Amino acid sequence: MKKHYIFLEPGRMTYALGVKEKGKVRIERAEVLLLPEKAKKAAICSFIAEQKISGIRADLLIDGGILRESVVPKARPGILNKMAEAELSALSPPGKKWSMAIEPYKKSQENGIRVTGAMLEEDKLNRALYCMKEAGIRVRGAYLLASCIGSLAKKETTIIVSRESGVFRLFLIEKGVCILTRTVVTVGEEEGESLNREIRRILLRYQSRAGNQKDGGFAVKEIRITGLEGEFPEPVRKETEESLGLPCKKLELGEGALSYKLAAAIGAEGYAKRKHKDLLHRKKQIERRTLVRRFHLPGLVLPFILALQIGILFAVQNYLEERGRQEYGRIEELREYVENPERISLYRERKAALEASGKLSVRAGILEEEKPAVRKKKSLEFSDYQILIPVLGEEKRITGISFQEDQLTLELELKNGNMAADVSSCLKAAEQYENVRLSGWEESLDGQGIFAQFQIKLREKTGTAEERGEGIETY
């Protein structure tokens, strides 16, 4: 994977092309442009065009700004960043707006969090971004040297000393975070003495801080030296090592790196939490907060948001209209199906058949419920008449018969009164009759016989004649 870097520093610009392999970046190409005092933007645009790198996405690294340090109470990351921003802004020169990369790095003895802020004036950052945009460079992230140089000493507490044109630059690194920077102006043969005096001040300040004493000695274990233009002076290295009693070793740079500055930027590539070092990331957070809470929308942001809302509403409207058309089509199909005359006739026939079937079922249920009562009901059957056959003869004739409730009324024409007693005895002997009595009699008009009336009460029956085994006899 290719990585592009553009490094801006006073008087020069460096472009570097790196190749990332196995988590490390190797510099494959590097070009340096010395910037003129005037017309810097034109020079940068011309340089970009010559190198044919217009349109690339690159990390912008800036050597500048200031470094501030403070202690804030423990809090969640979002709240901690806001408190740190307020504290560091108060420690900065007034009257200016600052873009900052805030980095909490250590618990302090005051029950808080010690934070550092690499800060750059917002106007300078905007000018650098505008210049890159005019040159055709898409800036992926903007970083300050002070927030990246800690990648060169991630484990030990170290002082990095760089010999540059006429000055020594000093960086105090603790746990991969730069917490202090100093610049020492050199004057002839006294440059070694001036450098050692400034290093002692840094060591005393660091030792005096609460929690940095270790067995009465300094927490700083070594000094790393490098040179921006040529090698670090050997006499100065020996003098510093003998005067301070600390080893002075050469700073190891990455493969192909032209300077410690570029090596610092490349080393920061591997940081797990690199976003907090990006000035643009912090700037985007502030703009997002301003957009949401204050509605101060810069440039074309407000029209873009309004256009986006209109587009979303238009898409939702089209979706709802399409769904409406689909549902209306389904309703029309159902309507055609229901209003078909053949289906209406068939529906009515089936409805009438179901109604008739329901009525029959209701009647069958009623009959089934009444069947036991009907079977026990006292009624006249053929067997009730069969018992009368032996009683009748030539001198006996039935003139009337009626049945009401469980009473059978039998009217006979007899030859004489003695026959009435015989008929009564014969009827009483029958099992079908529970009670037999002669209710009345009278003589016939010609005096040749009598008319007798009998009241017969039937016995209660169980089941039908077939169930009782009663057959029909014929005479």
Secondary structure as GFF3:
##gff-version 3
##sequence-region A 1 475
A	DSSP	beta_strand	2	9	.	.	.	ID=ss1
A	DSSP	beta_strand	12	21	.	.	.	ID=ss2
A	DSSP	beta_strand	24	34	.	.	.	ID=ss3
A	DSSP	alpha_helix	40	51	.	.	.	ID=ss4
A	DSSP	beta_strand	57	62	.	.	.	ID=ss5
A	DSSP	beta_strand	66	73	.	.	.	ID=ss6
A	DSSP	alpha_helix	77	91	.	.	.	ID=ss7
A	DSSP	beta_strand	98	107	.	.	.	ID=ss8
A	DSSP	beta_strand	112	121	.	.	.	ID=ss9
A	DSSP	alpha_helix	122	134	.	.	.	ID=ss10
A	DSSP	beta_strand	138	144	.	.	.	ID=ss11
A	DSSP	alpha_helix	145	148	.	.	.	ID=ss12
A	DSSP	three_ten_helix	149	152	.	.	.	ID=ss13
A	DSSP	beta_strand	158	164	.	.	.	ID=ss14
A	DSSP	beta_strand	167	174	.	.	.	ID=ss15
A	DSSP	beta_strand	177	185	.	.	.	ID=ss16
A	DSSP	three_ten_helix	188	190	.	.	.	ID=ss17
A	DSSP	alpha_helix	191	208	.	.	.	ID=ss18
A	DSSP	beta_strand	222	227	.	.	.	ID=ss19
A	DSSP	alpha_helix	234	244	.	.	.	ID=ss20
A	DSSP	beta_strand	248	250	.	.	.	ID=ss21
A	DSSP	alpha_helix	260	267	.	.	.	ID=ss22
A	DSSP	three_ten_helix	268	270	.	.	.	ID=ss23
A	DSSP	three_ten_helix	275	277	.	.	.	ID=ss24
A	DSSP	alpha_helix	279	293	.	.	.	ID=ss25
A	DSSP	alpha_helix	301	338	.	.	.	ID=ss26
A	DSSP	alpha_helix	341	376	.	.	.	ID=ss27
A	DSSP	alpha_helix	382	386	.	.	.	ID=ss28
A	DSSP	beta_strand	396	404	.	.	.	ID=ss29
A	DSSP	beta_strand	407	414	.	.	.	ID=ss30
A	DSSP	alpha_helix	418	428	.	.	.	ID=ss31
A	DSSP	beta_strand	433	443	.	.	.	ID=ss32
A	DSSP	beta_strand	450	458	.	.	.	ID=ss33
A	DSSP	alpha_helix	465	468	.	.	.	ID=ss34
###
